[in-house]
Amino acid sequence: MHEFKYKDNQLYCEGLKVENLAQTFGTPLYVYSYETLTGHYLRLKEAFQGVNPLICYSVKANSNLALLKALVKLGAGLDIVSGGELERAHRAGCPSRKIVYASVGKTDQEISAALTSGILFFNVESLAELANINRIAGSKGVNCRVAIRINPDVEAKTHKFITTGKITNKFGIDLNRAYQILLLRKKFENVSICGLHIHIGSQITTAEPFVGAIKKVTSFINKLKLKGIILEYLNIGGGLGIIYDRETPQTASKYAQKILPLLRATGLKIIMEPGRFIAGNSGILVAKVLYIKPTPKKKFIIVDAGMNDLVRPALYGAYHQILPLKGKARGKGKEELADVVGPICESGDFLAKHRLVAKVKEGEYIAVFGAGAYGFSMSSNYNSRMRAAEVLVHKNKVFIIRKRETFSDLIRNEVIPDFLKGKK
Ligand SMILES: *Cc1c(COP(=O)(O)O)cnc(C)c1O
């Protein structure tokens, strides 16, 4: 479900023609739909109203302040993974009591900042980290809450770079070790262990891995009860998949049907951390066709957006649907087999490989769909390219939410030492 639709052979985002946006703001350009972004949040909230969860949008999926603010205004909390994201959460006006913080490598400064701000809890990923949080809380004379991130050792059935709940992944703590830690919980006198956390991976399209993981933690919760250890929260993480190609991911309500009974049975307060599900289909990346290059073996469509703008194809071999802004919806116009590539000096710099794509000419624009999550937030300045501009469309209005970078942004922090200055 998204608000990018063709009308009279022109792609629109809500009420605006995307081609006009490309001409006004230049390319590469990220275009987001407010309606789609907030709609996904509201749909998830409604599907799970039976347990009234705190939905903490995962900031890393797309951390633009305007998008964070849009979700925070609707009541969303935020899931953060760094001190930088903590700052963003504050800038977006998120109450500290709606912030949860996961990461295997929280630094002392990051822990200290989160303690000062009084976040809801840390998702703790190792015994060493728990001891460190306890030490820092003690030195500041504060108490804090943590949830133990469990590694439930389940197969998430997704790309191997985005599974996080197998025992060979670096995330979370295995059940045996977690049990030992909980038995010793009194040793960590400045920390109260208030819950469990799981996040088993991303772009998961069936309920089965979630069900498996939740069942495992449920029996663990019961085992703890027998020892008199009563928890308050269960954080089930994110990971819900979206449609990039021909996937048929479960809808929010189908997903809820499968796991709501399990969640209710725990009797705990539920936290969710969706990222991709909320942001993924709410953004497109618009690029201009620079050159068409036929070669003896294949045809290349060279566009002005590259792996520095959208790294998912290069990083995971990810599929993104690509359509011209002007033209017919998928499968209705003339198509040709081609690679859609960027200008970067790497053969891994492609947006689509060996793909039937609509025929386009130099100077025309294309849209890369499903670019709202892990698109801009993973972008870089590689090849000294300025990062793209981002705009937000709300009905018939467009708002710039991140200006295109300039050359001075690019070199802002670089310093030429004195001994290299001068003529020779
Ligand atoms: C990345 C991440 C998420 C969000 O994952 P999605 O697949 O985008 O929903 C949630 N929780 C944690 C701890 C994460 O690291």
The ligand as an SDF file (V2000), in Angstrom:
LIG
                    3D

 15 15  0  0  0  0  0  0  0  0999 V2000
   17.0490   -2.4650   12.6670 C   0  0  0  0  0  0  0  0  0  0  0  0
   16.2980   -2.8060   13.8870 C   0  0  0  0  0  0  0  0  0  0  0  0
   14.8970   -2.7800   13.8880 C   0  0  0  0  0  0  0  0  0  0  0  0
   14.0760   -2.4660   12.6660 C   0  0  0  0  0  0  0  0  0  0  0  0
   14.0990   -3.5060   11.7280 O   0  0  0  0  0  0  0  0  0  0  0  0
   13.1140   -3.4880   10.4760 P   0  0  0  0  0  0  0  0  0  0  0  0
   13.4240   -4.7390    9.7610 O   0  0  0  0  0  0  0  0  0  0  0  0
   13.4250   -2.2750    9.6950 O   0  0  0  0  0  0  0  0  0  0  0  0
   11.7330   -3.4680   11.0170 O   0  0  0  0  0  0  0  0  0  0  0  0
   14.2570   -3.0450   15.0800 C   0  0  0  0  0  0  0  0  0  0  0  0
   14.9350   -3.3400   16.2080 N   0  0  0  0  0  0  0  0  0  0  0  0
   16.2870   -3.3910   16.2400 C   0  0  0  0  0  0  0  0  0  0  0  0
   16.9760   -3.7090   17.4960 C   0  0  0  0  0  0  0  0  0  0  0  0
   17.0120   -3.1270   15.0760 C   0  0  0  0  0  0  0  0  0  0  0  0
   18.3430   -3.1960   15.1100 O   0  0  0  0  0  0  0  0  0  0  0  0
  1  2  1  0
  2  3  1  0
  2 14  2  0
  3  4  1  0
  3 10  2  0
  4  5  1  0
  5  6  1  0
  6  7  2  0
  6  8  1  0
  6  9  1  0
 10 11  1  0
 11 12  2  0
 12 13  1  0
 12 14  1  0
 14 15  1  0
M  END
$$$$
